[in-house]
Amino acid sequence: MRRLIVLFLIAAAGCTTAPAPQAAAPGTPEFDIETTVIAAYNVVSGPAGRRDWNRFKELFTPNGRIVSNGAELTPEEFQKSVNDELQKTGLFEHPVATKIEHAGDVAQVWTRYESRHATTDPQPFARGVRAFQLVRSGEQWRIASLLMQPE
């Protein structure tokens, strides 16, 4: 009987869901941090064609880096490595889960993301994790490093 109760409690715990995280309130550091991260996703996302690479560069610190597939790139080098493909193919990426930790003028943001070629695609063609490290520069949060790991 005791074994049955333990199994029931384990099964019941597995059926519970955590409350949905509340969105950060405007005017808070978390809101500003998340806005910077979403801006980075928005620059690379869109139909085939032009991207606002100047905006992308502005999101990074002067020495900001992107690490992907073992390569360490500046925002400009990243642009050169993906721009031709983005001219020909749509890419719509968005975070599906985000975790923000911040203390003072530094922040760490983990996002799980999905990628689609069109917003109407029923399934993503790629998923992965991105780790953003940000620093506050005046009133603005900037990306010091971005680590990207596809699934």
Contacts in CASP RR format, 6 or more apart in sequence:
PFRMAT RR
TARGET T0000
AUTHOR 0000-0000-0000
METHOD contacts of the structure
MODEL  1
MRRLIVLFLIAAAGCTTAPAPQAAAPGTPEFDIETTVIAAYNVVSGPAGR
RDWNRFKELFTPNGRIVSNGAELTPEEFQKSVNDELQKTGLFEHPVATKI
EHAGDVAQVWTRYESRHATTDPQPFARGVRAFQLVRSGEQWRIASLLMQP
E
24 30 0 8 1.000
24 31 0 8 1.000
24 33 0 8 1.000
24 34 0 8 1.000
24 100 0 8 1.000
25 31 0 8 1.000
29 102 0 8 1.000
29 104 0 8 1.000
29 107 0 8 1.000
29 136 0 8 1.000
29 141 0 8 1.000
30 100 0 8 1.000
30 102 0 8 1.000
32 140 0 8 1.000
32 141 0 8 1.000
33 100 0 8 1.000
33 102 0 8 1.000
33 107 0 8 1.000
33 109 0 8 1.000
33 134 0 8 1.000
33 141 0 8 1.000
34 98 0 8 1.000
34 100 0 8 1.000
34 109 0 8 1.000
35 141 0 8 1.000
36 59 0 8 1.000
36 132 0 8 1.000
36 134 0 8 1.000
36 140 0 8 1.000
36 141 0 8 1.000
36 142 0 8 1.000
36 143 0 8 1.000
37 95 0 8 1.000
37 98 0 8 1.000
37 109 0 8 1.000
37 111 0 8 1.000
37 132 0 8 1.000
37 134 0 8 1.000
38 95 0 8 1.000
39 55 0 8 1.000
39 59 0 8 1.000
40 56 0 8 1.000
40 59 0 8 1.000
40 132 0 8 1.000
40 143 0 8 1.000
40 146 0 8 1.000
41 93 0 8 1.000
41 94 0 8 1.000
41 95 0 8 1.000
41 113 0 8 1.000
43 51 0 8 1.000
43 52 0 8 1.000
43 53 0 8 1.000
43 55 0 8 1.000
43 56 0 8 1.000
43 59 0 8 1.000
44 51 0 8 1.000
44 56 0 8 1.000
44 82 0 8 1.000
44 86 0 8 1.000
44 91 0 8 1.000
44 93 0 8 1.000
45 91 0 8 1.000
45 92 0 8 1.000
45 93 0 8 1.000
45 94 0 8 1.000
46 90 0 8 1.000
46 91 0 8 1.000
46 92 0 8 1.000
47 90 0 8 1.000
47 118 0 8 1.000
48 86 0 8 1.000
48 87 0 8 1.000
48 88 0 8 1.000
48 89 0 8 1.000
48 90 0 8 1.000
49 86 0 8 1.000
49 87 0 8 1.000
49 88 0 8 1.000
49 90 0 8 1.000
50 87 0 8 1.000
51 79 0 8 1.000
51 83 0 8 1.000
51 86 0 8 1.000
53 75 0 8 1.000
53 76 0 8 1.000
53 79 0 8 1.000
53 83 0 8 1.000
56 75 0 8 1.000
56 79 0 8 1.000
57 75 0 8 1.000
57 76 0 8 1.000
57 79 0 8 1.000
59 75 0 8 1.000
59 142 0 8 1.000
59 143 0 8 1.000
60 75 0 8 1.000
60 142 0 8 1.000
60 143 0 8 1.000
60 144 0 8 1.000
61 135 0 8 1.000
61 137 0 8 1.000
61 142 0 8 1.000
61 143 0 8 1.000
61 144 0 8 1.000
63 144 0 8 1.000
64 74 0 8 1.000
64 75 0 8 1.000
64 143 0 8 1.000
64 144 0 8 1.000
64 145 0 8 1.000
65 72 0 8 1.000
65 73 0 8 1.000
65 74 0 8 1.000
65 144 0 8 1.000
65 145 0 8 1.000
65 146 0 8 1.000
66 72 0 8 1.000
66 73 0 8 1.000
66 74 0 8 1.000
66 75 0 8 1.000
66 77 0 8 1.000
66 78 0 8 1.000
66 145 0 8 1.000
66 146 0 8 1.000
66 148 0 8 1.000
67 73 0 8 1.000
67 145 0 8 1.000
67 146 0 8 1.000
67 147 0 8 1.000
67 148 0 8 1.000
68 78 0 8 1.000
68 147 0 8 1.000
68 148 0 8 1.000
69 148 0 8 1.000
73 81 0 8 1.000
89 117 0 8 1.000
90 117 0 8 1.000
90 118 0 8 1.000
91 115 0 8 1.000
91 116 0 8 1.000
91 117 0 8 1.000
92 115 0 8 1.000
92 116 0 8 1.000
92 117 0 8 1.000
92 118 0 8 1.000
92 119 0 8 1.000
92 121 0 8 1.000
93 113 0 8 1.000
93 114 0 8 1.000
93 115 0 8 1.000
93 116 0 8 1.000
94 113 0 8 1.000
94 114 0 8 1.000
95 111 0 8 1.000
95 112 0 8 1.000
95 113 0 8 1.000
95 130 0 8 1.000
96 111 0 8 1.000
96 112 0 8 1.000
96 113 0 8 1.000
96 114 0 8 1.000
97 111 0 8 1.000
97 112 0 8 1.000
98 109 0 8 1.000
98 110 0 8 1.000
98 111 0 8 1.000
98 112 0 8 1.000
99 109 0 8 1.000
99 110 0 8 1.000
99 111 0 8 1.000
100 107 0 8 1.000
100 108 0 8 1.000
100 109 0 8 1.000
101 107 0 8 1.000
101 108 0 8 1.000
101 109 0 8 1.000
102 108 0 8 1.000
102 134 0 8 1.000
104 136 0 8 1.000
105 135 0 8 1.000
105 136 0 8 1.000
106 133 0 8 1.000
106 134 0 8 1.000
106 135 0 8 1.000
106 136 0 8 1.000
107 132 0 8 1.000
107 133 0 8 1.000
107 134 0 8 1.000
107 135 0 8 1.000
107 136 0 8 1.000
107 141 0 8 1.000
108 131 0 8 1.000
108 132 0 8 1.000
108 133 0 8 1.000
108 134 0 8 1.000
109 131 0 8 1.000
109 132 0 8 1.000
109 134 0 8 1.000
110 129 0 8 1.000
110 130 0 8 1.000
110 131 0 8 1.000
110 132 0 8 1.000
111 129 0 8 1.000
111 130 0 8 1.000
111 132 0 8 1.000
112 127 0 8 1.000
112 128 0 8 1.000
112 129 0 8 1.000
113 127 0 8 1.000
113 128 0 8 1.000
113 129 0 8 1.000
113 130 0 8 1.000
114 124 0 8 1.000
114 126 0 8 1.000
114 127 0 8 1.000
114 128 0 8 1.000
115 124 0 8 1.000
115 125 0 8 1.000
115 126 0 8 1.000
115 127 0 8 1.000
116 123 0 8 1.000
116 124 0 8 1.000
116 125 0 8 1.000
117 125 0 8 1.000
126 150 0 8 1.000
126 151 0 8 1.000
127 150 0 8 1.000
127 151 0 8 1.000
128 148 0 8 1.000
128 149 0 8 1.000
128 150 0 8 1.000
128 151 0 8 1.000
129 148 0 8 1.000
129 149 0 8 1.000
129 151 0 8 1.000
130 146 0 8 1.000
130 147 0 8 1.000
130 148 0 8 1.000
130 149 0 8 1.000
131 146 0 8 1.000
131 147 0 8 1.000
132 143 0 8 1.000
132 145 0 8 1.000
132 146 0 8 1.000
133 143 0 8 1.000
133 144 0 8 1.000
133 145 0 8 1.000
133 146 0 8 1.000
134 141 0 8 1.000
134 142 0 8 1.000
134 143 0 8 1.000
134 144 0 8 1.000
135 141 0 8 1.000
135 142 0 8 1.000
135 144 0 8 1.000
136 142 0 8 1.000
END
